[in-house]
Amino acid sequence: MGISIHRGELGRPDVEQLLAHHVAAMHAFSPPEACHVLPANALAHPSITFFSARRDGTLLGVGALKDIGEAEGEVKSMRTAPAALRQGVGQSLLDAILAEARARGYRRLRLETGRSAEFAAANALYDRAGFTESGPFGDYPPGPFTRFMVFEL
């Protein structure tokens, strides 16, 4: 069976566990001034649409789309479960986020990620999808660790 994408599910124990893993990893691999990860409770904000990816009921990954105004969205909290790496989970989640952004009529999507080796797979995913380097946006400060990207819809 293929990967299915679901909205919501923030309160499910497996989702909470994967998000806790995500937050811990971001704090472990990012300097404090460049760590902008959202805790699970912040993902419940009305401006954020949360997605989960599953196969046969098993959680494979998560991601979110935040409305940042002026027909723009931001990709947030992308994380593939360790047991599901290299199975197309990130691409499936990103495809769902892109489809939602298009359905909302957004002009562009933005994201902020890291530049270190721990972010190589994420950066490769965004590069393949057509995201390009951009400057800082929102309240994010520039810095040598941080990579800002944009996707024109």
C-alpha positions as CSV (number, residue, x, y, z in Angstrom):
1,M,0.0,0.0,0.0
2,G,1.1,3.6,-0.7
3,I,1.6,6.6,1.5
4,S,-1.6,8.3,2.6
5,I,-1.6,11.9,3.8
6,H,-3.9,13.0,6.7
7,R,-4.7,16.4,8.1
8,G,-4.6,17.1,11.8
9,E,-3.7,14.2,14.1
10,L,-1.6,16.4,16.4
11,G,-3.0,14.7,19.5
12,R,-2.1,11.1,18.4
13,P,0.6,9.6,20.6
14,D,2.8,8.5,17.6
15,V,2.6,12.0,16.2
16,E,3.5,13.6,19.6
17,Q,6.4,11.2,19.8
18,L,7.8,12.0,16.3
19,L,7.3,15.8,17.0
20,A,9.2,15.4,20.3
21,H,12.0,13.7,18.4
22,H,12.0,16.5,15.8
23,V,12.2,19.2,18.4
24,A,15.1,17.4,20.2
25,A,17.0,16.9,17.0
26,M,16.6,20.5,16.0
27,H,17.9,21.6,19.4
28,A,20.8,19.1,19.1
29,F,21.9,20.1,15.6
30,S,21.2,23.9,15.6
31,P,22.9,26.7,17.4
32,P,20.4,28.4,19.8
33,E,20.2,31.6,17.7
34,A,19.2,29.5,14.6
35,C,16.8,27.1,16.2
36,H,13.3,28.1,15.1
37,V,11.5,24.8,15.6
38,L,7.9,24.9,16.8
39,P,6.8,22.8,19.7
40,A,3.8,20.5,19.1
41,N,1.4,22.8,20.8
42,A,2.3,25.7,18.6
43,L,1.4,23.6,15.5
44,A,-2.2,23.7,16.6
45,H,-2.4,27.5,15.8
46,P,-5.2,28.4,13.4
47,S,-2.7,29.7,10.8
48,I,-1.1,26.2,10.5
49,T,-2.4,23.2,8.7
50,F,-0.7,20.0,10.0
51,F,-0.2,16.9,7.8
52,S,0.9,13.4,8.6
53,A,2.0,10.6,6.3
54,R,1.0,7.0,7.0
55,R,1.3,3.6,5.4
56,D,-1.1,0.9,6.7
57,G,-1.7,3.1,9.8
58,T,2.0,3.5,10.6
59,L,3.2,7.0,11.0
60,L,5.9,7.8,8.5
61,G,6.3,11.5,8.8
62,V,4.9,15.0,9.4
63,G,4.9,18.4,7.9
64,A,2.9,21.7,8.1
65,L,1.9,24.7,6.1
66,K,1.7,28.1,7.9
67,D,-0.2,31.0,6.4
68,I,2.2,33.9,6.7
69,G,0.0,36.5,4.9
70,E,0.1,38.3,1.6
71,A,-0.7,35.1,-0.4
72,E,2.4,33.3,1.1
73,G,2.9,30.2,3.1
74,E,5.7,28.7,5.0
75,V,6.8,25.0,5.1
76,K,7.2,24.0,8.8
77,S,8.1,21.0,10.9
78,M,9.0,18.5,8.1
79,R,10.3,15.3,9.7
80,T,10.4,11.7,8.4
81,A,10.3,8.9,11.0
82,P,13.8,7.3,11.3
83,A,12.4,3.9,10.1
84,A,10.9,5.5,7.0
85,L,13.9,7.4,5.6
86,R,14.5,7.1,1.9
87,Q,11.0,5.9,1.1
88,G,9.6,9.1,-0.5
89,V,7.8,10.3,2.7
90,G,9.3,13.8,2.5
91,Q,8.3,14.2,-1.1
92,S,4.8,13.0,-0.4
93,L,4.4,15.5,2.4
94,L,5.9,18.3,0.3
95,D,3.6,17.4,-2.6
96,A,0.6,17.7,-0.2
97,I,1.8,21.1,1.1
98,L,2.4,22.4,-2.4
99,A,-1.1,21.2,-3.5
100,E,-2.7,22.9,-0.5
101,A,-0.8,26.1,-1.1
102,R,-1.9,26.1,-4.7
103,A,-5.5,25.5,-3.7
104,R,-5.4,28.5,-1.4
105,G,-4.1,30.7,-4.2
106,Y,-0.7,31.4,-2.6
107,R,1.9,33.1,-4.8
108,R,4.9,31.5,-3.1
109,L,6.1,29.2,-0.3
110,R,9.0,30.0,1.9
111,L,11.1,27.9,4.3
112,E,13.9,28.2,6.7
113,T,16.3,25.3,7.3
114,G,19.8,24.6,8.4
115,R,23.0,24.3,6.3
116,S,24.9,21.6,8.3
117,A,25.3,18.0,7.3
118,E,22.3,17.0,9.4
119,F,20.1,19.0,7.0
120,A,21.5,17.5,3.8
121,A,18.5,15.3,3.0
122,A,16.0,18.1,3.6
123,N,18.0,20.5,1.5
124,A,18.3,17.9,-1.3
125,L,14.5,17.5,-1.2
126,Y,13.9,21.2,-1.4
127,D,16.5,21.7,-4.2
128,R,14.9,18.9,-6.3
129,A,11.4,20.4,-5.8
130,G,12.6,23.7,-7.2
131,F,13.0,25.8,-4.1
132,T,15.7,28.5,-4.6
133,E,17.8,30.5,-2.2
134,S,16.3,33.7,-0.9
135,G,16.9,36.2,1.8
136,P,15.4,36.1,5.4
137,F,11.7,36.6,5.8
138,G,9.4,37.2,8.7
139,D,11.2,37.5,12.0
140,Y,14.0,35.1,11.1
141,P,17.4,36.7,11.6
142,P,20.1,36.0,8.9
143,G,23.1,33.9,9.9
144,P,25.7,31.5,8.6
145,F,23.8,28.4,9.8
146,T,20.5,29.3,8.3
147,R,19.3,28.7,4.7
148,F,16.2,30.6,3.5
149,M,14.4,29.3,0.4
150,V,11.4,30.2,-1.7
151,F,9.2,28.4,-4.2
152,E,7.2,30.5,-6.7
153,L,3.8,29.0,-7.3
